[in-house]
Amino acid sequence: MFKALEEKAEEKAMVQFLSRFTDYPFLVKFKDSEYPIGEGKPAFTVDFKEAIPVAKLLNSTSLALGEAYMDGDLEIEGNLYEALDHFLGQMGKFSTDEHALKKLMFTSSSKKNQEKEVTSHYDIGNDFYKLWLDETMSYSCAYFKHPDDSLYQAQVNKVDYILEKLHLEEGMSLLDIGCGWGFLLIEAAKKYKIKGTGITLSHEQCKEFERRIKEQGLEDYLQVKRMDYRDLPASGMKFDRVVSVGMVEHVGRENYKLFVDCVDQVMKDGGLFLLHFISALKEHPGDPWIKKYIFPGGVVPSLREMINCLSEDNFHTLDVENLRLHYNKTLLCWEKNFTEHLDQIRGMFDERFIRMWDLYLSACAATFHNGIIDIHQILVSKGVNNTIPMVRWY
């Protein structure tokens, strides 16, 4: 009897906590009870198998709900993305006890730890990523020039767009910081005959990129190194152009200026640098669930702090573009591919991992759609460059 009363009290406390999220009405189910939240027809239904203690929701709403979903204690009736798209626009109402989560939220930015954090995500396995990325193996925001572009075409569009912005010419040197599986540099070598260097901390990405270079006979044009960006200045290398796509989010807020300093030291005067990164309106330590399960140590920079860091090193801002809705569409394509390959993925990972990854892809799509996060491309020149066209040639 006492256990039943305790469970009922926990249930009501959980529902009371969830009652703050009233922007879109939804229905909470718990065993034999239903609780409408907000006014109007419910946009989605959440079915709780177990009540989440309010203490956990207050410590981190994100962690509590995310782990409940991963463990199967929380189910969404209907489409997961659509439910999250309604719910995650209210992330400002989430609770996060940063003091209690200090070790999770503010991890070491040492080389050893950051290598461990990066490889924990990108070394899950090339075979896994090949199942739901497109043939280019591009793990970043695509660019949909036309509504009916396939994911593959949109990733080709993205790379072409970046290369056009960099105003490449034959024989130029190009550095890609966080080169992934190498598609951008491969395209640059084929289309512009540049000399390219890619750096990554991922063993799996480096191995696959090396294989691609040999397969396509590009040994005279491209090389890939397992290297921390902080080792660039000591390398003695110099480049006409530098690009970094989706990498600066891994360096940590305290290292943004250091990252830009390292780019500055390997660039030739007048060179162009394109920085493509997930961004936020304001500085924020990040989401606890994402940090624990998806991107350990990841921090989303604000647009203003990155431009400030660039300005301090005499980088002149030439262009800033927001591709937020392109990333929403990219993530929905990935989630669709992921779902279509569930049978193969179940042969690699357990159900908890699968639910975690599906939640990650759907939640990120929802946060981009709601403007919780953006994605920006910043094009800058090292010092003044008067040789590029006066209009947006791309």
Rosetta blueprint (number, residue, H / E / L):
1 M L
2 F H
3 K H
4 A H
5 L H
6 E H
7 E H
8 K H
9 A H
10 E H
11 E H
12 K H
13 A H
14 M H
15 V H
16 Q H
17 F H
18 L H
19 S L
20 R L
21 F L
22 T L
23 D L
24 Y L
25 P L
26 F E
27 L E
28 V E
29 K E
30 F E
31 K L
32 D L
33 S E
34 E E
35 Y E
36 P E
37 I E
38 G L
39 E L
40 G L
41 K L
42 P L
43 A L
44 F L
45 T E
46 V E
47 D E
48 F E
49 K L
50 E L
51 A L
52 I L
53 P L
54 V H
55 A H
56 K H
57 L H
58 L H
59 N H
60 S E
61 T H
62 S H
63 L H
64 A H
65 L H
66 G H
67 E H
68 A H
69 Y H
70 M H
71 D L
72 G L
73 D L
74 L E
75 E E
76 I E
77 E E
78 G L
79 N L
80 L H
81 Y H
82 E H
83 A H
84 L H
85 D H
86 H H
87 F H
88 L H
89 G H
90 Q H
91 M H
92 G H
93 K H
94 F L
95 S L
96 T E
97 D L
98 E L
99 H L
100 A L
101 L L
102 K H
103 K H
104 L H
105 M H
106 F L
107 T L
108 S L
109 S L
110 S L
111 K H
112 K H
113 N H
114 Q H
115 E H
116 K H
117 E H
118 V H
119 T H
120 S H
121 H H
122 Y H
123 D L
124 I L
125 G L
126 N H
127 D H
128 F H
129 Y H
130 K H
131 L H
132 W H
133 L L
134 D L
135 E L
136 T L
137 M L
138 S L
139 Y L
140 S L
141 C L
142 A L
143 Y L
144 F L
145 K L
146 H L
147 P L
148 D L
149 D L
150 S L
151 L H
152 Y H
153 Q H
154 A H
155 Q H
156 V H
157 N H
158 K H
159 V H
160 D H
161 Y H
162 I H
163 L H
164 E H
165 K H
166 L L
167 H L
168 L L
169 E L
170 E L
171 G L
172 M L
173 S E
174 L E
175 L E
176 D E
177 I E
178 G L
179 C L
180 G L
181 W L
182 G L
183 F H
184 L H
185 L H
186 I H
187 E H
188 A H
189 A H
190 K H
191 K H
192 Y H
193 K L
194 I L
195 K E
196 G E
197 T E
198 G E
199 I E
200 T E
201 L L
202 S L
203 H H
204 E H
205 Q H
206 C H
207 K H
208 E H
209 F H
210 E H
211 R H
212 R H
213 I H
214 K H
215 E H
216 Q L
217 G L
218 L L
219 E L
220 D L
221 Y L
222 L E
223 Q E
224 V E
225 K E
226 R E
227 M L
228 D L
229 Y H
230 R H
231 D H
232 L H
233 P H
234 A H
235 S H
236 G L
237 M L
238 K L
239 F E
240 D E
241 R E
242 V E
243 V E
244 S E
245 V E
246 G L
247 M L
248 V H
249 E H
250 H H
251 V L
252 G L
253 R H
254 E H
255 N H
256 Y H
257 K H
258 L H
259 F H
260 V H
261 D H
262 C H
263 V H
264 D H
265 Q H
266 V L
267 M E
268 K E
269 D E
270 G E
271 G E
272 L E
273 F E
274 L E
275 L E
276 H E
277 F E
278 I E
279 S E
280 A E
281 L L
282 K L
283 E L
284 H L
285 P L
286 G L
287 D L
288 P H
289 W H
290 I H
291 K H
292 K H
293 Y H
294 I L
295 F L
296 P L
297 G L
298 G L
299 V L
300 V L
301 P L
302 S E
303 L H
304 R H
305 E H
306 M H
307 I H
308 N H
309 C H
310 L H
311 S H
312 E H
313 D L
314 N L
315 F E
316 H E
317 T E
318 L E
319 D E
320 V E
321 E E
322 N E
323 L L
324 R H
325 L H
326 H H
327 Y H
328 N H
329 K H
330 T H
331 L H
332 L H
333 C H
334 W H
335 E H
336 K H
337 N H
338 F H
339 T H
340 E H
341 H L
342 L H
343 D H
344 Q H
345 I H
346 R H
347 G L
348 M L
349 F L
350 D L
351 E H
352 R H
353 F H
354 I H
355 R H
356 M H
357 W H
358 D H
359 L H
360 Y H
361 L H
362 S H
363 A H
364 C H
365 A H
366 A H
367 T H
368 F H
369 H H
370 N L
371 G L
372 I L
373 I L
374 D E
375 I E
376 H E
377 Q E
378 I E
379 L E
380 V E
381 S E
382 K E
383 G L
384 V L
385 N L
386 N L
387 T L
388 I L
389 P L
390 M L
391 V L
392 R L
393 W L
394 Y L
